[in-house]
């Protein structure tokens, strides 16, 4: 291998595969940052809100809970308000609440399928680059009789870069997808339990 075979040569050796993975990486990191900001704004105070709401439900202070939700807008407040307002019938109110909850969860999960897809596909794109690099190395070796190992340097570099780039893109995408999906599912479960408490309190006989 030549002494001049440095970083730029390794990048060039990655070819189209590396270019695709680099573009996917930039997009994924931008999407992860955008989703992180959305989750921080939407769910930053979720635990405190749940504690406060459960306390008011236990005390039967539903009007106070309604006022609190209006003063602190957010996904959780929107779901609780849907359970406290609107139709008088229990089934209609539950259905309306479920629609609001599904809308809020859909907003939280926006863009996550892209992360899941990139996390699944990127290793195979990297594997394709690896195969192409190995094929290039054997082709260069076959075309240069009695040549040293430096002949296959470009092909081997392309193979290694393809593998590394595929993992570099896939691992953060999969981790982010699992993290955000878990938080969205937890939000959905917590809100359904809270709505059940609200509706149960609404139907409970007055003391």
MIMIDO-498363 format. One record per residue (C-alpha): residue number from 0; residue in three letters; x, y, z. Coordinates in nm, 2 decimals, decimal comma. Last residue first. Layout:
BEGIN
SITE  seq  type      px      py      pz
SITE  NUM   ALA       X       Y       Z
...
***
This chain:
BEGIN
SITE  seq  type      px      py      pz
SITE  206   UNK   -7,08    1,12    4,75
SITE  205   UNK   -7,18    1,14    4,39
SITE  204   UNK   -7,20    0,81    4,21
SITE  203   UNK   -6,90    0,72    3,99
SITE  202   UNK   -6,95    0,77    3,62
SITE  201   UNK   -6,72    1,07    3,60
SITE  200   UNK   -6,46    0,91    3,82
SITE  199   UNK   -6,45    0,60    3,60
SITE  198   UNK   -6,42    0,82    3,30
SITE  197   UNK   -6,12    1,01    3,45
SITE  196   UNK   -5,95    0,69    3,58
SITE  195   UNK   -5,99    0,53    3,24
SITE  194   UNK   -5,84    0,84    3,08
SITE  193   UNK   -5,54    0,81    3,31
SITE  192   UNK   -5,48    0,45    3,21
SITE  191   UNK   -5,52    0,54    2,84
SITE  190   UNK   -5,28    0,83    2,89
SITE  189   UNK   -5,01    0,61    3,05
SITE  188   UNK   -5,04    0,35    2,78
SITE  187   UNK   -5,01    0,60    2,49
SITE  186   UNK   -4,72    0,79    2,65
SITE  185   UNK   -4,54    0,46    2,71
SITE  184   UNK   -4,59    0,36    2,35
SITE  183   UNK   -4,45    0,70    2,23
SITE  182   UNK   -4,15    0,67    2,47
SITE  181   UNK   -4,08    0,31    2,34
SITE  180   UNK   -4,11    0,42    1,98
SITE  179   UNK   -3,87    0,71    2,04
SITE  178   UNK   -3,60    0,49    2,20
SITE  177   UNK   -3,64    0,20    1,95
SITE  176   UNK   -3,61    0,43    1,65
SITE  175   UNK   -3,32    0,62    1,80
SITE  174   UNK   -3,13    0,30    1,87
SITE  173   UNK   -3,21    0,16    1,52
SITE  172   UNK   -3,10    0,49    1,35
SITE  171   UNK   -2,78    0,52    1,56
SITE  170   UNK   -2,68    0,16    1,48
SITE  169   UNK   -2,77    0,17    1,11
SITE  168   UNK   -2,56    0,46    0,98
SITE  167   UNK   -2,23    0,37    1,14
SITE  166   UNK   -2,29    0,00    1,07
SITE  165   UNK   -2,33    0,07    0,70
SITE  164   UNK   -2,03    0,30    0,70
SITE  163   UNK   -1,81    0,04    0,86
SITE  162   UNK   -1,90   -0,23    0,61
SITE  161   UNK   -1,87   -0,01    0,30
SITE  160   UNK   -1,54    0,13    0,43
SITE  159   UNK   -1,40   -0,21    0,47
SITE  158   UNK   -1,49   -0,33    0,12
SITE  157   UNK   -1,37   -0,01   -0,04
SITE  156   UNK   -1,04   -0,03    0,15
SITE  155   UNK   -1,00   -0,39    0,03
SITE  154   UNK   -1,06   -0,29   -0,33
SITE  153   UNK   -0,82    0,01   -0,31
SITE  152   UNK   -0,55   -0,19   -0,14
SITE  151   UNK   -0,56   -0,49   -0,39
SITE  150   UNK   -0,25   -0,38   -0,58
SITE  149   UNK   -0,07   -0,29   -0,27
SITE  148   UNK   -0,05   -0,66   -0,18
SITE  147   UNK    0,24   -0,70   -0,42
SITE  146   UNK    0,22   -0,78   -0,79
SITE  145   UNK    0,35   -1,09   -0,96
SITE  144   UNK    0,08   -1,06   -1,22
SITE  143   UNK   -0,15   -0,76   -1,22
SITE  142   UNK   -0,49   -0,82   -1,37
SITE  141   UNK   -0,59   -1,10   -1,14
SITE  140   UNK   -0,51   -0,89   -0,83
SITE  139   UNK   -0,70   -0,59   -0,96
SITE  138   UNK   -1,01   -0,82   -1,03
SITE  137   UNK   -0,97   -0,98   -0,69
SITE  136   UNK   -0,96   -0,64   -0,51
SITE  135   UNK   -1,26   -0,51   -0,72
SITE  134   UNK   -1,47   -0,82   -0,63
SITE  133   UNK   -1,38   -0,76   -0,26
SITE  132   UNK   -1,48   -0,39   -0,29
SITE  131   UNK   -1,81   -0,48   -0,47
SITE  130   UNK   -1,90   -0,73   -0,19
SITE  129   UNK   -1,82   -0,48    0,08
SITE  128   UNK   -2,02   -0,21   -0,09
SITE  127   UNK   -2,32   -0,45   -0,11
SITE  126   UNK   -2,27   -0,52    0,26
SITE  125   UNK   -2,28   -0,15    0,34
SITE  124   UNK   -2,62   -0,13    0,15
SITE  123   UNK   -2,73   -0,44    0,35
SITE  122   UNK   -2,62   -0,28    0,68
SITE  121   UNK   -2,81    0,04    0,58
SITE  120   UNK   -3,15   -0,13    0,51
SITE  119   UNK   -3,28   -0,21    0,85
SITE  118   UNK   -3,16    0,11    1,03
SITE  117   UNK   -3,27    0,31    0,73
SITE  116   UNK   -3,62    0,16    0,74
SITE  115   UNK   -3,66    0,20    1,12
SITE  114   UNK   -3,54    0,56    1,10
SITE  113   UNK   -3,78    0,63    0,81
SITE  112   UNK   -4,06    0,46    1,01
SITE  111   UNK   -3,99    0,71    1,29
SITE  110   UNK   -4,07    1,02    1,08
SITE  109   UNK   -4,39    1,11    1,26
SITE  108   UNK   -4,42    0,89    1,57
SITE  107   UNK   -4,50    1,18    1,80
SITE  106   UNK   -4,75    1,33    1,56
SITE  105   UNK   -4,92    0,98    1,53
SITE  104   UNK   -4,93    0,96    1,91
SITE  103   UNK   -5,11    1,29    1,93
SITE  102   UNK   -5,36    1,19    1,66
SITE  101   UNK   -5,42    0,85    1,82
SITE  100   UNK   -5,49    1,01    2,16
SITE   99   UNK   -5,73    1,26    2,01
SITE   98   UNK   -5,92    0,98    1,84
SITE   97   UNK   -5,92    0,77    2,16
SITE   96   UNK   -6,07    1,06    2,35
SITE   95   UNK   -6,35    1,10    2,11
SITE   94   UNK   -6,42    0,72    2,13
SITE   93   UNK   -6,42    0,74    2,51
SITE   92   UNK   -6,65    1,03    2,51
SITE   91   UNK   -6,89    0,85    2,28
SITE   90   UNK   -6,88    0,54    2,49
SITE   89   UNK   -6,94    0,73    2,81
SITE   88   UNK   -7,23    0,94    2,68
SITE   87   UNK   -7,21    1,31    2,77
SITE   86   UNK   -7,03    1,41    2,45
SITE   85   UNK   -6,78    1,69    2,47
SITE   84   UNK   -6,55    1,76    2,76
SITE   83   UNK   -6,36    1,58    3,03
SITE   82   UNK   -6,22    1,29    2,82
SITE   81   UNK   -6,12    1,52    2,54
SITE   80   UNK   -5,95    1,75    2,80
SITE   79   UNK   -5,74    1,46    2,92
SITE   78   UNK   -5,62    1,39    2,57
SITE   77   UNK   -5,54    1,75    2,49
SITE   76   UNK   -5,36    1,79    2,83
SITE   75   UNK   -5,13    1,49    2,75
SITE   74   UNK   -5,04    1,63    2,40
SITE   73   UNK   -4,97    1,98    2,53
SITE   72   UNK   -5,14    2,28    2,67
SITE   71   UNK   -5,07    2,39    3,03
SITE   70   UNK   -5,34    2,64    3,13
SITE   69   UNK   -5,61    2,45    2,96
SITE   68   UNK   -5,50    2,12    3,12
SITE   67   UNK   -5,50    2,29    3,47
SITE   66   UNK   -5,85    2,43    3,41
SITE   65   UNK   -5,98    2,08    3,33
SITE   64   UNK   -5,80    1,94    3,63
SITE   63   UNK   -5,97    2,20    3,85
SITE   62   UNK   -6,30    2,11    3,71
SITE   61   UNK   -6,22    1,74    3,77
SITE   60   UNK   -6,14    1,78    4,14
SITE   59   UNK   -6,27    1,45    4,25
SITE   58   UNK   -5,99    1,41    4,51
SITE   57   UNK   -5,86    1,10    4,34
SITE   56   UNK   -5,89    1,27    4,00
SITE   55   UNK   -5,69    1,57    4,13
SITE   54   UNK   -5,41    1,35    4,26
SITE   53   UNK   -5,40    1,15    3,93
SITE   52   UNK   -5,38    1,47    3,73
SITE   51   UNK   -5,09    1,61    3,94
SITE   50   UNK   -4,89    1,29    3,92
SITE   49   UNK   -4,95    1,25    3,55
SITE   48   UNK   -4,85    1,61    3,49
SITE   47   UNK   -4,53    1,57    3,68
SITE   46   UNK   -4,44    1,25    3,48
SITE   45   UNK   -4,52    1,42    3,15
SITE   44   UNK   -4,32    1,73    3,20
SITE   43   UNK   -4,08    1,69    2,91
SITE   42   UNK   -4,33    1,50    2,70
SITE   41   UNK   -4,43    1,74    2,42
SITE   40   UNK   -4,14    1,99    2,42
SITE   39   UNK   -3,87    1,72    2,48
SITE   38   UNK   -4,03    1,49    2,24
SITE   37   UNK   -4,04    1,75    1,96
SITE   36   UNK   -3,67    1,84    2,02
SITE   35   UNK   -3,57    1,48    2,01
SITE   34   UNK   -3,77    1,42    1,69
SITE   33   UNK   -3,58    1,71    1,52
SITE   32   UNK   -3,24    1,59    1,65
SITE   31   UNK   -3,32    1,23    1,53
SITE   30   UNK   -3,44    1,37    1,19
SITE   29   UNK   -3,12    1,56    1,14
SITE   28   UNK   -2,91    1,26    1,24
SITE   27   UNK   -3,11    1,04    1,00
SITE   26   UNK   -3,07    1,29    0,70
SITE   25   UNK   -2,70    1,32    0,75
SITE   24   UNK   -2,65    0,94    0,78
SITE   23   UNK   -2,87    0,87    0,48
SITE   22   UNK   -2,66    1,11    0,27
SITE   21   UNK   -2,34    0,95    0,40
SITE   20   UNK   -2,48    0,60    0,32
SITE   19   UNK   -2,56    0,69   -0,03
SITE   18   UNK   -2,22    0,85   -0,09
SITE   17   UNK   -2,04    0,55    0,07
SITE   16   UNK   -2,22    0,31   -0,17
SITE   15   UNK   -2,15    0,53   -0,47
SITE   14   UNK   -1,77    0,50   -0,42
SITE   13   UNK   -1,62    0,39   -0,09
SITE   12   UNK   -1,28    0,40   -0,26
SITE   11   UNK   -1,30    0,77   -0,27
SITE   10   UNK   -1,34    0,79    0,10
SITE    9   UNK   -1,03    0,56    0,15
SITE    8   UNK   -0,83    0,77   -0,10
SITE    7   UNK   -0,93    1,08    0,09
SITE    6   UNK   -0,82    0,92    0,42
SITE    5   UNK   -0,48    0,81    0,30
SITE    4   UNK   -0,32    0,61    0,03
SITE    3   UNK   -0,02    0,83   -0,01
SITE    2   UNK    0,21    0,59    0,17
SITE    1   UNK    0,13    0,34   -0,10
SITE    0   UNK    0,00    0,00    0,00
***
